[in-house]
């Protein structure tokens, strides 16, 4: 449970920081690009980790895998890949809020 909370906090923090840095540079024209670029780092890391564990579980020999150990690792990797959508959505929401706040402050 603590790991999930830490991953979500990391996703929110990384997304907010990257959004602010991109807004200050101002080289990207679309806010969709801001949101997508800022919200992807944490889910990409989770998907890479899940892909590695899944591939390692499927290519394991019978000696490496005990009874059903590789199957459980593959299932856990698939769950991590699906649940990585949570930090992606959270990152998109945080990016949207940061952009909105930044534009409101710039208009004043």
N, C-alpha and C positions, 0 to 999 in steps of 0.2 A: 504494500500500500504506500509506504514511504517513497519507494522508487517511482511509482506512478506520479505522485505529487511533485517530486523533484524534476521529473522529465517534463511535466506540464509547466512548472515554473521556469525551467530552462528554455522551453519553447517560447514562452511569453517574453522573457527577457531578451533572448536573441532576436526575436522578431521585432520588438520595439526598438532595440539599438540599431539594427540594420535599416529599419525604415527611416529612423532619424538621420542616419548617415547618408542614405540615398536622397532624402529630401534636401539636405543641405548642399549636396553636390548638384542636384537638379538636372542631371543629364538624361534621365529617363522621362519620356513625355507622358506615359500613361500611368494612372494610379493602379490599374490592374497589374502591370508589370512590377510596380513597387511591392504590392501585396504578395504576389507570387514569389518573387525573389526573396523577400524578407521572411516568408513563412516556410520555406523549403529546407533549410539546413538541418534541423533536428529530425524531421521525418525521413530525410535522405539517409542520415546516419542510422536510424532505426531500420530502414529497409535494407541497407547494406549489411548490417549485422544479422538480420533475419535471413537474408539470402545466403550469407556465409554458413550460418548454422544449418539451414535447410539443405544446402549442397553437401556439407560435411556429413550430415545424418544420412543422406541418401547414398553417398559413396562409401560409407563405412562397411568394413568387412564383418563377417559373422563373429570373428574373434573380438573386434572392437566393440561391438554392440552386444549387450547382454540380452536377456529376454525382453524384447519390446522397448529397449532404451532408445534406440534410434528413431523409432516411431513416435515416441513421446517428444523427442527433441524436434522432429520435423513438425509435429502438431503445434508445439510451443512457438516455433519460428513463424508458422502461418498466422497464429494469433497475434504475435507481435507486429507482423506486417499489416494485418487488418486494423489493429488498435493504434497504429501510427497515424491513422487518419485523424485521431483526436488532437494531437499536437498541431497537425496541419490546419485544421479548422480553427483552433485556438490562435494560431499564428496569424491567420487571415483576419480574424476579428480584432486582434490587438493592432495589427497593421492598419486596419480601417480606422480604428479609434485614434491612433497616433496621427494619421494623415488628416483626419477631420479636425483634430485639435490644433495641428500645425497650421492648417489653412485658416482656422478661426483666429489664431494669434497673428497671422500675417495680414489678415484683413483689417485688424484694429489699428 
